[in-house]
């Protein structure tokens, strides 16, 4: 189920409190320097991945749909934008 923003059992992680580019990459790079660029590339690929199709329709701009899925997955994982 989705995370409840005002839950008494946990706090919600706010996306604006942390940035992969600023904090995450640097931290991973400090301990695993060979992994940080690979993760960075993986995140970019996942975010931008598209076959430009939706159902039986071709040449569709799926950016808004992919963004909605990206934000929903974050929300389900307790990350609030």
C-alpha positions in Angstrom: 0.0 0.0 0.0 1.0 3.6 -0.4 2.7 5.5 2.4 0.6 7.7 4.6 2.2 11.2 4.9 1.0 11.8 8.4 1.7 8.3 9.8 2.7 8.0 13.5 4.8 4.9 12.7 7.3 6.4 10.3 8.4 9.6 8.7 8.3 10.3 5.0 11.5 10.8 3.1 11.2 14.1 1.2 12.8 14.0 -2.2 14.0 17.5 -1.9 16.1 16.6 1.2 18.4 14.4 -0.8 19.8 14.5 -4.4 21.6 11.6 -6.1 23.7 14.0 -8.1 24.8 16.0 -5.0 25.0 13.6 -2.1 24.3 10.0 -3.3 26.9 9.9 -6.1 29.6 11.4 -3.9 28.9 8.9 -1.1 28.8 5.8 -3.3 31.9 7.1 -5.2 33.8 7.4 -1.9 33.3 3.8 -0.9 32.8 2.1 -4.3 34.3 4.3 -7.0 33.9 1.8 -9.8 30.1 1.4 -9.0 29.1 5.1 -8.8 29.3 5.9 -12.6 27.5 2.6 -13.4 24.6 3.4 -11.1 24.5 6.9 -12.4 24.2 5.6 -16.0 21.6 3.0 -14.9 19.4 5.7 -13.3 19.6 7.9 -16.4 18.8 4.9 -18.7 15.8 3.9 -16.5 14.4 7.4 -16.3 14.7 8.0 -20.1 13.8 4.5 -21.3 11.1 4.5 -24.0 10.2 2.5 -27.0 7.9 5.4 -28.1 4.9 3.1 -28.0 1.8 2.9 -25.9 -0.5 -0.1 -26.3 -0.9 -0.5 -30.1 0.1 3.1 -30.8 3.5 4.0 -32.3 5.6 7.1 -32.1 4.0 8.3 -28.8 5.7 10.7 -26.4 5.6 8.7 -23.2 7.5 11.3 -21.1 4.5 12.3 -18.9 3.5 8.6 -18.4 7.1 7.6 -17.5 7.3 10.6 -15.1 4.0 9.6 -13.4 5.3 6.0 -13.0 8.7 7.3 -11.6 6.9 9.5 -9.0 4.4 6.7 -8.1 7.2 4.2 -7.5 9.0 6.8 -5.3 5.8 7.3 -3.4 5.2 3.6 -2.8 8.8 3.4 -1.5 8.1 6.3 1.0 9.8 9.1 -1.0 7.7 12.2 -1.2 8.3 14.8 -3.9 
